[in-house]
Every structure is written in C-alpha cells, then in structure tokens.
Amino acid sequence: MRSSGGDFEKLAFIENNKRSYSDTTFKTGTIYKYKVVAANLRGITGKDSNIIIVKPETPPPPPGMISYKAQRDSLLLTWESAGAGVLYNVYKSYKQGVYSLRPLNKEPLTQTSFADQLDTKELVYYAIRGLRGETWRDEGNASAEIKIDPSEFVPSSSENLKAVATEESVYLTWKEPPENWVTGYKVYRETEGEKDFKFIGETPIPSFIDREAPLTKRNYRVTALGPSREGQPAEIDGVIFIGQR
C-alpha cells in the first residue's frame, strides 16, 4: 500500500511466495509512504507492517571503467567515480546477469575500489551501482558487468633465480611470487649449441634439480603457474660445472 499525502491505497497484491515488489509509477521529488499488510483468502487483514518514507530523486549514473587485479589472496575491483558524493554497492554472481538484492559490502562504499575473496576455480561476475546514501536504498542503474575468468590470472615473475652446479647436476632455487594461488613452476633449459629452451620438468616448490651433468654451458628459465597460464620467466645464463673449465 502507498500514500503520497492522503490515505493509503492498495498498490498491488503479491502472492504469498514473493517477498519483493517494484513500484514503477512514482515521480521524483514526491514523498511516498509504503506499508505491507498480510491478508488471508477471505480478505481479512493482519496488522500493518512498519511504514517507510521515501522521496525518490534522480539516481546517480552507473559507475564506469571497471577493472580488476588478482592480488596475493584477494581480487581488487576498481572503477571510475560516478560523481561527487556518490556511494557504491558491489554485487557478485556466479551466473551472468543474475544478482541478489544484497550487496557484498556491509555499508555503502565511499571509495572507488573494493577487495573481495579471490576465487580461482569458477567464473565470477560483478556489477556496481551508485547511490546517494539515504535511509532507503536509492541506487541507480547497474554498471556494465565485468567477468572474472581465473584462467586469465597470470602470476608475477619468480625472482632471484640461482644455480649451483656440481659434477653431476645443477641445483636451481628462486624466490616464489607473492600470489598464493600459484600452483607450481615449470623449468626450461637451453644448452650450448641449441637455439631454444626445452621443457625439462615441473615442481610444486621453488627449487629444482637438473640431473643432467653440466658438461657444457646452459641457460635456465623458470615460470610460475597460475590456474591456467604461466607468468613471465626468470632466467639465468652461463651455468657450468667449474671443474670442467
């Protein structure tokens, strides 16, 4: 039921399995009061709900330029400001175009960024709405939807790659990237006289033993593995067992 200054009038009848209603017949700048009353099949009504008072104004425009960055253990969303004084709600879904009424953030955001838990196994979708921050939810239209595909996550490069050559093998160690969603590492070798690196093994930890005796100079390349893609390589050149020189 709704009132715009006089008595309450019935606005709509909703089936008992629904818990929401969209009023599309309002005018901006007009003060409205709303309440909900339950009725049985004989038309007998129960007590009134609480009354909410709403003065709809022109909503803010949707935020634009949404982007993301996969960090160590979180996903950082950023977007362009929708104007001075605009607040933001962030919505998440595992089904394209389908969102609940409840935003991820507990309170409307004043900043144009939000960090969410990182999901590395499923496609995730996000949309953002601007609002004025009244006592009622006065959101504008949703932003363009952004899809987060974990297969596109690329780890940082491994750093400080070192090699210790013995008569029978080469021990490789490196500093692991900061992302905790790295699943392992691939190791490549290029020996003297060859024209390209060849894959020689994979390891879940930041170390590897090449058991081929380093009788000639060789170069190594190590890449970190994300859910599907490799990061930029770390390289070390000119590895050889000193005793062979």
NUDREN-94225 format. One line per 4 residues: number of its first residue (from 0); for each residue y, z, x of N, C-alpha, C. Coordinates in pm, 1 decimal, always signed. Example, Ala and Ser with C-alpha at 12.3 -4.5 7.8 and 13.67 -1.06 7.14 Angstrom:
<atoms>
0> -569.0,+780.0,+1319.0,-450.0,+780.0,+1230.0,-330.0,+780.0,+1320.0; -225.0,+708.0,+1285.0,-106.0,+714.0,+1367.0,+3.0,+787.0,+1290.0 .
</atoms>
This chain:
<atoms>
0> -118.5,+0.0,+84.6,+0.0,+0.0,+0.0,+124.0,+0.0,+88.5; +233.5,-61.3,+36.4,+355.1,-75.7,+117.3,+478.2,-48.8,+32.3; +577.3,+9.0,+98.7,+706.7,+32.1,+35.8,+815.6,-15.4,+130.0; +915.7,-82.8,+74.8,+1031.6,-123.8,+155.1,+1158.9,-57.6,+104.3 .
4> +1144.3,+60.9,+47.5,+1258.5,+138.1,-1.0,+1234.8,+199.3,-136.1; +1151.0,+138.1,-218.7,+1121.1,+190.5,-350.7,+982.6,+250.9,-355.6; +915.8,+234.4,-470.5,+780.3,+286.0,-485.7,+681.0,+204.4,-403.0; +567.9,+267.4,-372.9,+460.7,+195.8,-303.0,+394.9,+96.2,-399.0 .
8> +364.6,-21.5,-348.3,+294.9,-123.4,-424.0,+169.3,-165.3,-348.7; +67.4,-203.3,-427.8,-57.5,-245.0,-363.5,-36.0,-375.9,-289.7; -69.9,-375.1,-164.1,-53.9,-493.3,-80.4,-183.5,-571.6,-69.5; -295.0,-501.7,-65.8,-424.6,-568.6,-52.6,-536.2,-471.5,-86.8 .
12> -651.0,-526.5,-125.1,-772.1,-447.4,-145.4,-872.4,-488.1,-38.0; -921.6,-391.7,+36.1,-1009.1,-418.6,+150.1,-1148.4,-364.0,+121.8; -1250.4,-443.6,+153.3,-1388.3,-398.5,+135.0,-1415.6,-274.9,+219.9; -1514.9,-198.5,+176.8,-1538.9,-69.0,+243.3,-1598.0,-80.2,+383.0 .
16> -1636.2,-201.4,+425.5,-1689.3,-216.4,+562.0,-1582.2,-259.9,+660.5; -1455.6,-264.5,+618.5,-1346.6,-303.9,+706.7,-1252.3,-187.2,+729.7; -1191.5,-187.8,+847.6,-1102.2,-77.8,+884.0,-969.7,-128.5,+940.6; -930.5,-249.6,+903.8,-802.6,-301.7,+953.0,-748.7,-404.8,+854.7 .
20> -617.9,-428.7,+862.3,-553.1,-526.8,+776.7,-429.4,-579.1,+848.1; -403.8,-709.2,+836.5,-285.7,-770.4,+896.8,-187.4,-808.9,+787.1; -68.3,-750.9,+791.8,+38.4,-783.5,+697.1,+121.4,-896.3,+757.4; +121.3,-1010.9,+693.0,+195.5,-1126.9,+743.7,+316.1,-1160.3,+656.0 .
24> +351.8,-1071.7,+562.0,+459.4,-1101.2,+467.2,+583.5,-1016.1,+492.3; +600.4,-969.9,+613.0,+714.4,-882.6,+644.1,+834.3,-962.9,+692.8; +950.3,-895.0,+698.5,+1072.8,-952.8,+752.9,+1120.6,-864.6,+867.7; +1159.9,-926.5,+977.7,+1210.2,-848.0,+1090.6,+1338.5,-776.0,+1051.4 .
28> +1353.5,-654.8,+1102.3,+1471.5,-574.4,+1073.9,+1460.4,-489.4,+948.8; +1355.7,-508.7,+867.8,+1336.1,-430.9,+745.0,+1243.3,-312.9,+773.2; +1276.8,-198.3,+716.4,+1193.4,-79.3,+734.1,+1085.8,-77.2,+626.3; +961.3,-60.3,+669.1,+848.0,-53.6,+577.1,+772.6,+77.7,+595.6 .
32> +716.2,+123.5,+482.9,+624.8,+236.7,+486.1,+488.0,+187.4,+440.3; +383.2,+237.1,+507.2,+246.7,+198.0,+473.0,+160.4,+322.6,+453.9; +65.6,+311.1,+361.2,-37.3,+413.6,+347.2,-164.7,+347.5,+297.1; -275.9,+415.4,+313.7,-406.1,+365.4,+270.0,-466.0,+466.5,+173.7 .
36> -519.8,+416.9,+62.5,-580.7,+503.7,-38.1,-720.8,+451.7,-68.1; -818.5,+539.8,-62.5,-956.1,+502.0,-94.4,-976.7,+505.7,-245.4; -1057.5,+409.9,-295.8,-1086.3,+404.9,-439.3,-1234.1,+377.3,-460.4; -1291.6,+435.9,-565.5,-1431.9,+408.3,-595.7,-1442.0,+289.5,-691.0 .
40> -1563.2,+256.7,-734.1,-1584.0,+138.8,-817.5,-1518.3,+151.2,-954.3; -1487.5,+271.2,-998.6,-1420.9,+291.5,-1127.1,-1269.2,+292.3,-1115.0; -1221.6,+272.8,-991.1,-1077.8,+270.6,-972.1,-1015.0,+406.1,-951.5; -1097.0,+507.1,-939.7,-1044.1,+642.6,-916.8,-1010.1,+654.9,-768.8 .
44> -887.7,+695.1,-740.3,-841.5,+701.8,-601.7,-849.4,+842.9,-546.4; -863.7,+846.9,-414.1,-862.8,+974.8,-344.7,-722.7,+1011.0,-298.9; -714.8,+1102.8,-204.9,-584.4,+1143.3,-153.5,-525.4,+1033.7,-64.3; -394.1,+1032.8,-57.2,-325.9,+935.7,+27.8,-351.1,+965.7,+175.3 .
48> -350.2,+861.5,+252.4,-352.8,+880.1,+397.3,-215.1,+925.6,+444.3; -201.9,+948.1,+572.1,-68.2,+968.8,+628.3,+14.3,+842.4,+610.7; +144.6,+856.1,+613.1,+235.0,+742.2,+596.6,+291.9,+704.3,+732.8; +288.5,+575.6,+763.9,+351.9,+527.7,+887.2,+475.8,+446.6,+849.8 .
52> +577.1,+456.4,+932.2,+702.5,+385.2,+910.4,+720.6,+282.9,+1021.2; +745.7,+158.6,+981.9,+754.6,+50.1,+1077.9,+880.9,-31.1,+1050.9; +953.1,-61.2,+1157.7,+1066.4,-153.6,+1148.3,+1038.9,-268.0,+1245.1; +975.1,-374.7,+1199.7,+938.2,-483.4,+1290.8,+1060.9,-556.3,+1344.5 .
56> +1062.1,-577.9,+1474.0,+1166.2,-655.5,+1540.0,+1101.5,-776.7,+1606.9; +1182.3,-866.7,+1655.8,+1128.6,-983.9,+1724.4,+1048.9,-937.6,+1846.4; +921.6,-969.7,+1854.3,+838.1,-921.2,+1965.8,+874.6,-990.2,+2096.1; +840.0,-927.9,+2208.9,+866.2,-991.3,+2338.5,+777.0,-1112.6,+2358.9 .
60> +818.0,-1204.7,+2445.3,+734.4,-1322.0,+2473.1,+609.6,-1281.4,+2550.4; +507.2,-1364.0,+2547.9,+385.7,-1331.5,+2622.8,+411.0,-1335.9,+2772.7; +350.1,-1244.6,+2848.9,+362.9,-1248.9,+2995.5,+302.0,-1377.9,+3050.6; +359.1,-1425.9,+3160.4,+309.2,-1548.6,+3221.1,+268.4,-1528.3,+3365.7 .
64> +217.2,-1634.6,+3426.1,+180.6,-1637.2,+3567.5,+83.5,-1524.9,+3603.8; -22.6,-1509.7,+3525.3,-121.6,-1404.9,+3554.4,-211.1,-1450.3,+3669.5; -233.2,-1360.6,+3762.2,-321.6,-1389.2,+3875.1,-401.8,-1264.4,+3907.2; -502.1,-1278.2,+3993.2,-583.8,-1162.9,+4028.9,-620.6,-1167.8,+4176.4 .
68> -658.9,-1051.7,+4226.1,-708.3,-1039.8,+4362.8,-823.6,-940.4,+4363.1; -937.7,-983.7,+4415.1,-1052.7,-895.1,+4428.3,-1032.6,-808.3,+4551.7; -1015.2,-679.0,+4530.5,-991.4,-587.3,+4641.2,-1119.5,-516.9,+4681.7; -1106.5,-412.2,+4759.8,-1223.7,-343.5,+4814.6,-1319.7,-300.1,+4704.4 .
72> -1268.7,-229.7,+4604.3,-1355.1,-182.2,+4496.8,-1287.6,-195.4,+4360.5; -1188.6,-281.6,+4349.5,-1117.8,-298.8,+4223.6,-1065.6,-441.4,+4211.3; -1024.7,-475.1,+4090.7,-964.7,-605.3,+4062.9,-818.4,-581.2,+4026.5; -727.8,-640.3,+4102.0,-584.7,-621.1,+4078.2,-529.5,-740.4,+4001.5 .
76> -481.0,-715.0,+3878.5,-415.3,-816.0,+3797.4,-264.5,-804.1,+3815.2; -196.2,-915.4,+3829.2,-50.7,-916.1,+3835.7,+0.8,-1027.6,+3744.0; +124.3,-1011.0,+3696.5,+182.2,-1110.6,+3606.7,+333.6,-1107.7,+3616.1; +393.9,-1209.1,+3557.4,+538.5,-1224.3,+3558.0,+601.0,-1138.3,+3448.7 .
80> +717.2,-1079.9,+3475.9,+785.6,-996.1,+3377.9,+821.5,-1075.8,+3252.3; +807.6,-1010.7,+3136.2,+844.3,-1073.6,+3009.0,+984.2,-1032.5,+2964.6; +1058.9,-965.3,+3052.2,+1195.8,-927.4,+3018.0,+1222.4,-780.4,+3044.3; +1350.1,-745.3,+3048.0,+1390.0,-606.5,+3073.6,+1341.0,-514.8,+2961.8 .
84> +1286.3,-400.7,+3001.3,+1242.5,-301.6,+2904.8,+1110.3,-329.5,+2836.9; +1044.4,-439.9,+2870.6,+917.0,-474.1,+2807.0,+803.5,-395.3,+2872.6; +715.6,-340.7,+2790.8,+595.2,-272.4,+2838.2,+476.3,-366.5,+2817.7; +357.9,-324.3,+2867.8,+243.8,-416.5,+2865.1,+114.5,-343.4,+2830.5 .
88> +28.3,-413.7,+2756.0,-108.7,-369.8,+2731.5,-204.5,-475.9,+2785.0; -311.9,-431.5,+2847.7,-410.7,-521.0,+2908.8,-540.9,-513.1,+2829.6; -595.1,-628.6,+2795.9,-718.4,-635.8,+2718.5,-826.2,-709.2,+2798.7; -950.0,-662.8,+2781.6,-1062.3,-715.7,+2859.2,-1175.9,-753.0,+2764.7 .
92> -1247.0,-860.9,+2799.6,-1360.2,-902.4,+2717.7,-1463.6,-972.0,+2804.7; -1589.3,-963.4,+2761.9,-1696.5,-1039.8,+2826.1,-1730.3,-1164.7,+2745.5; -1650.2,-1191.0,+2640.6,-1667.1,-1310.0,+2558.2,-1531.9,-1377.1,+2543.7; -1524.4,-1501.8,+2580.3,-1398.0,-1573.4,+2580.8,-1329.4,-1570.4,+2444.5 .
96> -1202.8,-1528.0,+2444.1,-1121.5,-1530.0,+2323.3,-1146.4,-1418.0,+2224.9; -1236.4,-1325.4,+2254.6,-1269.4,-1216.2,+2161.9,-1233.6,-1082.5,+2226.8; -1136.5,-1010.4,+2167.0,-1088.9,-885.1,+2225.1,-1085.3,-775.3,+2119.5; -1107.9,-652.7,+2163.0,-1096.3,-539.4,+2072.9,-949.0,-504.9,+2053.4 .
100> -921.5,-412.8,+1965.0,-783.8,-369.5,+1940.1,-738.6,-264.7,+2040.5; -829.5,-218.0,+2122.9,-796.8,-109.9,+2216.5,-773.1,-166.7,+2356.3; -654.3,-144.5,+2413.9,-628.6,-193.7,+2550.0,-699.9,-109.1,+2654.9; -709.2,-162.0,+2774.9,-771.3,-88.1,+2885.4,-686.1,+30.8,+2927.3 .
104> -555.7,+11.5,+2932.5,-465.0,+116.3,+2977.7,-445.7,+221.7,+2869.4; -439.8,+348.0,+2911.3,-424.8,+458.6,+2816.0,-284.5,+463.3,+2757.0; -184.6,+429.6,+2837.8,-45.8,+425.9,+2794.1,+11.2,+289.0,+2829.0; +109.8,+238.6,+2752.5,+171.8,+110.3,+2787.0,+223.8,+110.7,+2929.8 .
108> +204.8,+0.0,+2998.1,+239.9,-10.6,+3139.0,+386.0,-50.0,+3156.2; +452.1,+13.8,+3250.4,+590.1,-23.4,+3283.4,+593.1,-126.7,+3395.0; +487.8,-133.4,+3476.7,+483.4,-225.8,+3589.3,+406.5,-350.8,+3551.4; +425.5,-456.1,+3630.2,+360.2,-585.2,+3602.6,+232.7,-600.8,+3685.5 .
112> +151.3,-497.2,+3687.3,+23.0,-502.3,+3757.5,-70.0,-397.0,+3698.8; -200.2,-419.6,+3718.1,-300.0,-325.6,+3666.6,-428.2,-342.3,+3747.1; -487.6,-231.7,+3789.8,-612.9,-234.1,+3865.4,-727.5,-191.8,+3774.6; -829.1,-275.4,+3766.2,-946.3,-247.2,+3684.3,-1069.5,-239.3,+3772.9 .
116> -1173.7,-178.3,+3720.4,-1301.1,-172.6,+3792.7,-1352.9,-314.0,+3816.5; -1401.8,-339.1,+3935.7,-1447.8,-472.7,+3972.1,-1589.6,-496.7,+3922.4; -1609.0,-607.7,+3852.6,-1741.4,-647.7,+3804.3,-1784.8,-770.5,+3882.2; -1893.5,-758.6,+3958.0,-1938.8,-869.8,+4042.2,-2059.1,-942.7,+3984.4 .
120> -2097.1,-913.2,+3858.3,-2218.3,-972.1,+3802.7,-2193.7,-1061.2,+3680.9; -2080.5,-1041.8,+3610.8,-2056.7,-1115.8,+3488.1,-1919.2,-1180.4,+3486.7; -1906.6,-1287.4,+3407.8,-1775.3,-1344.0,+3380.9,-1694.5,-1244.3,+3297.8; -1569.0,-1228.1,+3331.6,-1481.5,-1136.3,+3259.2,-1353.2,-1210.2,+3222.8 .
124> -1299.0,-1177.1,+3106.3,-1175.0,-1239.1,+3059.9,-1070.3,-1130.8,+3035.1; -944.9,-1164.6,+3066.5,-834.3,-1072.1,+3043.7,-721.3,-1143.7,+2970.8; -649.3,-1067.6,+2887.2,-526.6,-1114.7,+2823.8,-428.4,-997.7,+2823.0; -300.0,-1029.2,+2827.3,-196.2,-925.8,+2835.9,-92.9,-950.0,+2726.1 .
128> -48.7,-842.7,+2664.5,+54.2,-851.0,+2560.4,+174.1,-763.6,+2598.7; +292.0,-813.1,+2571.5,+412.6,-734.4,+2589.9,+445.5,-657.9,+2463.1; +512.4,-544.0,+2475.5,+552.8,-463.5,+2360.2,+681.3,-387.8,+2392.4; +747.6,-341.4,+2287.1,+873.3,-268.2,+2304.9,+851.5,-119.5,+2325.5 .
132> +735.3,-69.9,+2283.5,+705.3,+71.2,+2306.2,+753.2,+163.8,+2197.6; +757.7,+116.6,+2071.0,+793.2,+203.1,+1959.2,+675.6,+294.9,+1926.5; +693.6,+379.3,+1827.5,+585.3,+471.3,+1789.1,+468.0,+394.6,+1728.3; +492.9,+275.1,+1674.7,+385.8,+186.7,+1630.3,+362.8,+79.9,+1737.5 .
136> +253.1,+13.7,+1730.6,+224.2,-90.2,+1829.8,+298.2,-218.6,+1790.9; +396.4,-254.8,+1869.6,+481.4,-370.4,+1837.9,+460.4,-481.3,+1940.9; +337.9,-524.7,+1953.6,+303.9,-623.6,+2055.6,+345.2,-765.6,+2015.0; +374.7,-845.2,+2116.6,+396.3,-987.5,+2095.8,+266.2,-1063.3,+2109.0 .
140> +276.1,-1194.3,+2115.0,+156.5,-1277.8,+2129.9,+90.0,-1253.6,+2265.3; -38.5,-1280.1,+2269.3,-114.0,-1260.2,+2393.1,-78.1,-1367.2,+2495.3; -91.2,-1330.3,+2619.4,-71.8,-1425.1,+2729.3,-184.0,-1527.2,+2730.1; -170.2,-1626.7,+2814.1,-282.6,-1715.8,+2838.7,-397.2,-1633.6,+2897.7 .
144> -516.9,-1663.5,+2856.5,-634.4,-1589.9,+2901.9,-666.1,-1627.5,+3046.7; -705.3,-1527.9,+3124.6,-748.4,-1555.2,+3261.5,-896.4,-1519.8,+3274.0; -971.8,-1610.8,+3334.2,-1116.5,-1589.8,+3354.0,-1141.6,-1544.6,+3496.7; -1221.4,-1440.6,+3510.0,-1258.5,-1388.9,+3641.8,-1405.4,-1420.7,+3664.5 .
148> -1430.3,-1508.7,+3759.6,-1566.9,-1551.3,+3791.0,-1607.5,-1490.7,+3925.2; -1700.7,-1393.8,+3925.0,-1740.4,-1329.9,+4051.5,-1790.9,-1427.2,+4156.2; -1841.5,-1542.5,+4113.7,-1891.9,-1639.3,+4211.4,-1780.2,-1695.2,+4298.0; -1655.4,-1675.4,+4258.2,-1541.7,-1725.1,+4334.4,-1486.9,-1621.4,+4433.4 .
152> -1540.1,-1500.4,+4430.7,-1491.6,-1396.8,+4522.5,-1528.7,-1434.0,+4666.1; -1431.7,-1431.9,+4754.3,-1454.2,-1466.5,+4894.9,-1420.3,-1345.6,+4981.5; -1515.5,-1294.1,+5059.1,-1487.9,-1176.9,+5142.9,-1389.6,-1210.2,+5255.4; -1330.4,-1105.5,+5309.8,-1246.9,-1122.0,+5428.6,-1335.1,-1156.0,+5548.7 .
156> -1272.3,-1202.5,+5653.3,-1345.7,-1234.8,+5775.2,-1389.2,-1106.3,+5845.9; -1509.1,-1109.9,+5900.5,-1552.9,-998.5,+5985.3,-1468.3,-998.4,+6112.4; -1442.1,-882.0,+6167.7,-1355.5,-872.4,+6284.7,-1429.2,-809.2,+6402.6; -1369.2,-829.0,+6519.1,-1416.4,-765.0,+6641.5,-1563.9,-797.3,+6670.5 .
160> -1597.8,-926.2,+6660.7,-1734.2,-969.3,+6692.3,-1758.6,-956.6,+6842.4; -1866.1,-885.3,+6879.0,-1900.3,-862.1,+7019.6,-2045.2,-903.3,+7045.6; -2071.5,-938.9,+7171.2,-2206.9,-979.8,+7209.7,-2246.2,-912.0,+7340.5; -2369.9,-863.1,+7344.2,-2427.0,-807.0,+7466.8,-2552.8,-887.0,+7496.8 .
164> -2550.1,-960.0,+7608.7,-2662.8,-1046.3,+7644.8,-2755.1,-975.2,+7743.3; -2884.9,-976.9,+7714.0,-2985.7,-927.8,+7807.9,-3070.3,-1047.3,+7851.4; -3168.1,-1020.9,+7931.9,-3251.5,-1131.0,+7982.0,-3330.2,-1198.7,+7870.6; -3361.0,-1122.0,+7764.4,-3448.4,-1175.8,+7660.5,-3378.8,-1201.9,+7527.2 .
168> -3261.3,-1142.9,+7503.9,-3198.5,-1157.0,+7372.4,-3048.7,-1129.8,+7380.3; -2981.3,-1149.5,+7266.0,-2838.1,-1122.1,+7254.3,-2817.1,-1029.3,+7134.9; -2748.5,-917.8,+7158.9,-2716.0,-822.7,+7053.4,-2573.8,-850.0,+7004.8; -2559.6,-873.9,+6875.4,-2428.9,-900.5,+6815.0,-2388.8,-784.6,+6724.2 .
172> -2265.1,-744.0,+6732.7,-2211.3,-642.3,+6643.1,-2070.9,-684.5,+6600.2; -2025.8,-635.7,+6486.0,-1891.5,-668.0,+6437.1,-1846.6,-561.1,+6337.6; -1718.0,-562.6,+6308.9,-1661.3,-470.0,+6210.9,-1674.8,-531.5,+6072.3; -1731.6,-456.5,+5979.6,-1753.3,-510.6,+5845.4,-1621.4,-523.8,+5770.0 .
176> -1610.0,-620.9,+5678.8,-1488.3,-638.4,+5599.1,-1465.4,-518.6,+5507.6; -1344.8,-504.1,+5454.1,-1314.0,-387.3,+5370.8,-1378.3,-390.7,+5232.5; -1416.8,-509.1,+5182.9,-1470.0,-517.2,+5047.2,-1609.5,-455.5,+5039.6; -1629.2,-363.8,+4943.0,-1761.8,-301.9,+4932.6,-1858.1,-386.1,+4848.5 .
180> -1814.3,-505.4,+4803.0,-1904.5,-594.0,+4730.6,-1965.4,-700.6,+4821.9; -1946.5,-686.5,+4953.3,-2013.8,-775.2,+5048.2,-2163.7,-747.7,+5042.6; -2243.6,-853.2,+5029.4,-2388.1,-836.2,+5013.3,-2466.0,-852.8,+5143.2; -2403.3,-904.1,+5247.7,-2472.2,-924.0,+5374.3,-2394.5,-1020.5,+5462.9 .
184> -2461.1,-1070.6,+5567.6,-2394.4,-1156.2,+5666.1,-2489.3,-1267.7,+5709.5; -2430.9,-1385.4,+5737.0,-2505.5,-1496.9,+5793.6,-2459.8,-1518.2,+5937.4; -2556.7,-1550.8,+6023.5,-2528.5,-1568.5,+6165.9,-2564.1,-1711.9,+6205.7; -2472.3,-1773.9,+6279.4,-2491.7,-1911.8,+6325.5,-2478.3,-1916.8,+6478.0 .
188> -2545.7,-2013.7,+6539.1,-2542.4,-2026.3,+6685.9,-2521.7,-2173.1,+6725.1; -2443.8,-2191.5,+6828.5,-2423.0,-2324.5,+6886.3,-2448.8,-2313.3,+7036.1; -2553.2,-2375.7,+7083.1,-2585.8,-2367.4,+7225.1,-2521.9,-2482.9,+7300.6; -2514.7,-2465.3,+7432.1,-2450.4,-2565.9,+7516.8,-2522.8,-2699.7,+7500.8 .
192> -2446.6,-2804.9,+7476.3,-2504.0,-2936.8,+7456.1,-2520.3,-2975.0,+7310.7; -2512.0,-2877.3,+7220.3,-2520.9,-2907.2,+7078.2,-2381.5,-2935.1,+7023.1; -2374.7,-3003.6,+6909.1,-2247.0,-3043.5,+6852.6,-2205.3,-2960.6,+6732.2; -2292.0,-2872.4,+6685.5,-2257.5,-2796.0,+6566.0,-2335.3,-2664.9,+6563.6 .
196> -2286.2,-2572.2,+6479.7,-2352.8,-2444.0,+6463.9,-2474.9,-2459.6,+6373.4; -2581.7,-2385.5,+6405.3,-2702.4,-2383.7,+6323.9,-2728.2,-2241.7,+6274.2; -2768.4,-2230.3,+6148.9,-2800.9,-2100.8,+6090.0,-2924.7,-2042.7,+6158.0; -2914.2,-1917.1,+6203.7,-3028.2,-1856.4,+6272.1,-3078.2,-1728.3,+6205.5 .
200> -3005.1,-1676.7,+6105.5,-3054.3,-1556.6,+6040.6,-2952.1,-1490.5,+5951.1; -2999.8,-1394.4,+5873.8,-2915.6,-1319.6,+5780.9,-2947.2,-1171.0,+5794.6; -2846.8,-1086.9,+5777.1,-2865.0,-943.6,+5793.4,-2780.7,-868.6,+5690.6; -2831.8,-754.6,+5639.2,-2752.8,-677.0,+5542.6,-2654.8,-580.7,+5609.7 .
204> -2664.6,-566.7,+5741.6,-2579.4,-472.9,+5814.7,-2497.4,-548.2,+5919.5; -2388.3,-488.8,+5969.1,-2302.2,-559.2,+6064.7,-2355.5,-561.4,+6207.6; -2477.6,-608.9,+6222.9,-2535.8,-627.6,+6356.2,-2653.0,-723.8,+6345.1; -2686.4,-788.7,+6457.1,-2792.7,-888.9,+6455.6,-2845.2,-906.6,+6597.1 .
208> -2975.9,-932.9,+6609.5,-3036.7,-959.6,+6739.7,-3088.5,-1102.6,+6742.3; -3033.9,-1181.0,+6833.9,-3082.8,-1317.0,+6857.4,-3188.5,-1307.1,+6967.6; -3314.2,-1330.1,+6932.4,-3424.0,-1307.4,+7025.8,-3455.6,-1429.5,+7111.3; -3372.5,-1529.3,+7106.6,-3389.2,-1641.7,+7197.0,-3316.3,-1611.2,+7327.8 .
212> -3385.8,-1617.3,+7437.5,-3328.1,-1582.0,+7567.7,-3204.0,-1665.6,+7596.7; -3093.7,-1600.2,+7634.4,-2967.8,-1671.2,+7660.1,-2965.1,-1734.5,+7799.6; -3046.2,-1839.7,+7817.8,-3052.4,-1906.0,+7948.0,-2934.0,-1999.6,+7969.7; -2874.0,-2045.7,+7859.7,-2754.1,-2129.8,+7867.7,-2646.1,-2068.7,+7779.6 .
216> -2523.9,-2111.8,+7802.9,-2413.8,-2058.5,+7723.6,-2431.3,-2095.3,+7575.9; -2391.2,-2002.3,+7490.4,-2393.1,-2030.5,+7348.4,-2276.1,-1962.1,+7279.4; -2238.5,-2014.0,+7164.1,-2133.3,-1957.6,+7080.1,-2196.4,-1904.8,+6952.2; -2133.9,-1801.1,+6895.7,-2186.0,-1743.0,+6771.8,-2077.6,-1741.6,+6665.1 .
220> -2123.6,-1749.4,+6543.5,-2035.3,-1744.0,+6427.4,-2100.3,-1653.9,+6322.5; -2021.1,-1561.2,+6264.8,-2071.7,-1468.0,+6163.2,-1983.0,-1477.5,+6039.2; -2044.0,-1488.9,+5922.1,-1969.3,-1490.1,+5796.6,-2021.2,-1380.1,+5703.3; -1929.8,-1316.1,+5631.4,-1967.9,-1216.7,+5530.4,-1999.9,-1288.7,+5399.9 .
224> -2093.2,-1234.4,+5322.3,-2136.9,-1295.2,+5197.3,-2084.0,-1217.0,+5078.4; -2020.2,-1288.6,+4985.1,-1981.9,-1230.7,+4857.6,-2093.1,-1254.2,+4756.4; -2064.1,-1239.9,+4626.6,-2167.4,-1266.4,+4524.9,-2227.3,-1406.0,+4536.1; -2144.5,-1505.2,+4577.2,-2195.6,-1642.6,+4588.9,-2141.4,-1717.0,+4710.0 .
228> -2028.6,-1673.4,+4764.1,-1960.5,-1752.2,+4866.6,-1946.9,-1675.5,+4997.7; -1935.5,-1751.6,+5106.6,-1915.4,-1693.5,+5238.8,-1766.6,-1684.8,+5270.4; -1730.9,-1581.9,+5347.7,-1594.2,-1568.2,+5393.0,-1567.3,-1653.9,+5516.3; -1445.7,-1645.2,+5566.2,-1410.6,-1717.9,+5687.6,-1489.0,-1660.1,+5806.2 .
232> -1529.5,-1744.0,+5901.7,-1615.7,-1695.5,+6009.6,-1540.8,-1620.2,+6118.3; -1612.7,-1528.1,+6179.5,-1570.1,-1467.2,+6305.4,-1651.5,-1533.5,+6415.4; -1589.4,-1560.6,+6530.0,-1659.0,-1635.1,+6634.2,-1643.1,-1568.5,+6770.7; -1743.0,-1592.6,+6854.6,-1736.8,-1551.8,+6995.1,-1799.5,-1664.1,+7077.0 .
236> -1736.2,-1699.0,+7187.6,-1778.6,-1814.7,+7266.5,-1827.1,-1773.2,+7406.0; -1906.5,-1861.6,+7465.9,-1944.4,-1847.3,+7605.4,-2038.0,-1731.9,+7636.7; -2129.1,-1699.5,+7545.9,-2222.0,-1588.8,+7569.7,-2338.8,-1637.4,+7655.3; -2370.8,-1565.0,+7762.9,-2482.9,-1598.5,+7850.5,-2524.5,-1474.3,+7925.4 .
240> -2652.4,-1468.3,+7965.6,-2700.3,-1354.7,+8041.8,-2644.3,-1365.5,+8184.1; -2577.4,-1259.5,+8226.9,-2507.9,-1262.4,+8357.9,-2605.1,-1290.5,+8472.2; -2726.5,-1242.7,+8460.0,-2823.5,-1258.5,+8568.6,-2862.0,-1404.5,+8593.3; -2832.2,-1494.8,+8502.4,-2867.8,-1635.3,+8518.1,-2760.0,-1716.5,+8588.6 .
244> -2644.7,-1655.5,+8612.4,-2535.3,-1728.2,+8677.0,-2554.8,-1735.0,+8826.6 .
</atoms>
